Amino acid sequence: MKKTLLLILILCATQINSQDTFSIVAVDTITGEIGSAGASCIDESQIEGGALIISDVIPGRGAIHTQSYWNVNNQLNAHNRMVEGLSPQEIIDWLAANDAQGNPSVRQYGIVDFDPEGHARSAGFTGANCMNYKNHITGPNYAIQGNILLGQQILDSIEARFLNTQGSFAEKMMAALQGANVVGADTRCTGNGTSSLSAFIRIARPDDPEDDFYCDLNVPSVPDGMEPIDSL
């Protein structure tokens, strides 16, 4: 079991009402890299690791974001279903049918992986009772999701930056997150003058050990008024 998830099990109750607000998971079919990035108006004083809690990356296989009323059992179940070989959509269907608290309507998921032939797959889910504004976008090799957002423009900007930025896969992922670097992207942070309070980016190469990725950066909290996405 990943030590990150084990730490979560030790430190957390079975549900965290604070929720990651905007995030992206993606894969690169050329390099085999898998990426996970996100930000939220939560900090380490509210939950150990801040926004990072929602990220689960399995090198060479895929990435899962479980957000909105985060539940440790749902995250572990999603991880196990990916290890078993289920596709992103099959994992989401399983989670919706087997929610740990019988309430999938408050959950949000973004999942990407490689199929057995190395082709990218993606799927997203936004429950009807997630906090507004809420939505998700999927493409051939990415899933972008958010809740408690300023509006659809936040998700659209993340997508545009990811698709149109030149450079390495890590640079594309970082640019995607910068697409949400506007005051109040997570509306809870409007009064703070920032998009969020915590942010992370993780990129795993195919042969990276679990929890030892070549790029694994986390900003769990920042001083008042500092932008965590810029700190990355």
Secondary structure, DSSP 8 states (H G I E B T S, - for coil): --HHHHHHHHH--SEESS---EEEEEE-TTT--EEEEEEES--TTTSTTGGGGGEEEETTTEEEEEESSEEHHHHHHHHHHHHHT--HHHHHHHHHHS-TTS-GGG-EEEEEEE-TTS-EEEEEEE-TTS-SS-EEEEETTEEEEESSBS-HHHHHHHHHHHHH--S-HHHHHHHHHHTT-STTSBGGGGGGTSS-SEEEEEEE-TT--TT--SEEEEE----TT--HHHH-
